Amino acid sequence: MSVSLYKPNSKNTGCAFNFRSGINKKQEPVIYISAIQQYSWDDNKKTGNFSGNRDDSDKNINVKFNEFEVGGMISAFKKRHEYSTFHAYDENKTSIKLTPWDKKNKEGKIFPAFGITFLRNGNQSFKLPIEPGEVETLICFFESYLRDLFTFRKKEEIKKRMEQKKNEQPEAPSEAPF
């Protein structure tokens, strides 16, 4: 299951983010967030292209999140506060920030929105504005992941307990003295 947000722009500074649930080596549900920088802009069609950066490792980033980081993002969305975390993998150091901002519509009414930024090694930036409806969708997506994770862990714990019970040897009855 995944949620993709594509935000190209005419300045060619847009990004696309993909929020995806997957499975790790232990078969547990996990969340991955991938981002790719915009490659080009077609002014005639008013469309952006991202696929041209698919094979450029400086223009892509993939990060795996644990349940506490997902919970932190849900909390930030619901309570409108900033959330940040840090990931280090091999030579890469990535700071991740989720920041609330107020978006004004044409009538000047303010709507709660967010921005997400991945900054890798201090110079590779991946930024995405997240609209109010997209925030709600991501909350549902993240909460679904947490339910799946906890359901998986509960089933594994039950399976483990059943195995332990099965492997326990019943005590042999003591012989009665006659």
N, C-alpha and C positions, 0 to 999 in steps of 0.2 A: 504494500500500500504506500502511496506517496502523494505529496502535494507539491506542485511546481509553480513557481512565480517567476514570470519573465518581465523584466522592466527595461527594455531598450529605450534609448533616447537619441535625439538628433546630434548631441554632442559626442556620441559614441563612448559614453562613460557608464552605460547601464550594466546590469548584472542579472543573472538568472540564478535562482536558488531552488534546490530540490530537497525536500524534507522526506526521508524515506525510512520506513521500518524494514528491518532485516533480521537476520539470525546470526549469532556469533558461533564460535567453535563449540560452546557448551549447548548449542541449540536454543539459547535464550533470545527472546526478542531484544533488539537494540535499535537505536535511532541514529541515522547518519544524516548529516547535512552536507550537501555538495553545492559549490558555487562556481560559476564560470563568468568571466568578464566578457562584455560585448566585443565582438570582432569588427563589425561594420554596420553602416546605416545606409539604407536605400531611401534617398529623399523623395524619389518619385512615388514609391509604394508606401512610404512612411513606416517601414519595418526595419527591425534590427536583425542581425545575424550573430549567433553565438557559436555555431558549430566550427567556424574557422579557428577557434581557440581550443578545440577539443584535445589536441595533442601537445599543447604548450603547457608544461607543468607550472610555469610561472603565472598562468592565467586561469588555473583551476585549483580548487582546494576541496578536500574531503575530510570531514571530522566526525568521529563517533562520540556520541553523548551517553552518559550514564543516567540512571533514573533521578539522581539528585539534581543534575544539571537541567534535565527536562522539568522537574518540579520547580526549579528556580525560574525558568522561563515562564511557566504557567503563572507563578506568583507575580512576576513582573507584569505580565499582560493583565492579570485580573486586578492588581492593586496599583497599576501605573507607576512603577518604580524602575529604576535602572537595574540591570543584571549584567554581571560580567564574570568571565571565567578565563582560564588560561590552559592551553594544551601545548605539550612539547612532544615531538615525535621525530626521531632521527635528528637531523640538523635543524628542523623547523620549529620555530617558536611562534605560536599563534594566540593572540588575544581576541576574545569574542565579547562583543558588547551589544546589549539590547537596550535601546533608549526610547522612552516615550517622547512624543512631540505632539503639538496641537496643529491639526490641519484645518485650514479655513476653506469653506466652500464659497461659491460665487456670492452668496448673500452675506458672507462674513460669519456664519455660524461655525463654531469650533467643534471638530470631531477628534476623539482620541485616536492617535495613530502611533506607530513605532518605527524605528529604524534598527536594522541589524547590520553590524559591521564585523568582519573578520579581518584582522591585520596580521599578516604573516611576515615574520622577520623584519618588522618595522617599515617595510617599503612596498609590500604587495597588499593592496586594499580591495576588499570585496564588500560592497554596500548595497543595501536594498531597503527602500521604504515599504512599510507594511500598512496597508489600508485597514480601517476598522473591521470590515467584513472578513478580510484575510486573517486578522488577529483572531476573530471568533473561530474560523476554520482551523487555524493552527492549535488553538486551545483544545478543540474537540479531537484533533489528530493526536496531540500529545497525551491527552487523557485516555484515549483508546489504547495507545501504546502501553501506558502504565497498567491499565486493566489486563491487557494481554500478558505483560510481564509477571504481574502478581498471580494471575491464574496459572501460568506456566510453573512458577516457583511453588505454588501450593500443590499442584499435581505431582511435581518432582518430590516434594517432601512426603506426600502420601505414599508414593511409590517406594521411597526409601524406607519408610516405617514398615510397610508391608513386607519388604525384603528382610528387614531385621527380624520381624516376627516369624517369618518363614524359616529363617536360619537359626532361630533359637531352638535348642534341643530341649524337649520336655524332660523333666527329672524322672529318672527311673524309680518306680515305686520301691520302697524299702521292703525287704522281706520280713514278714511277721514271724516273730519267734514262737515256735510251737513246742 
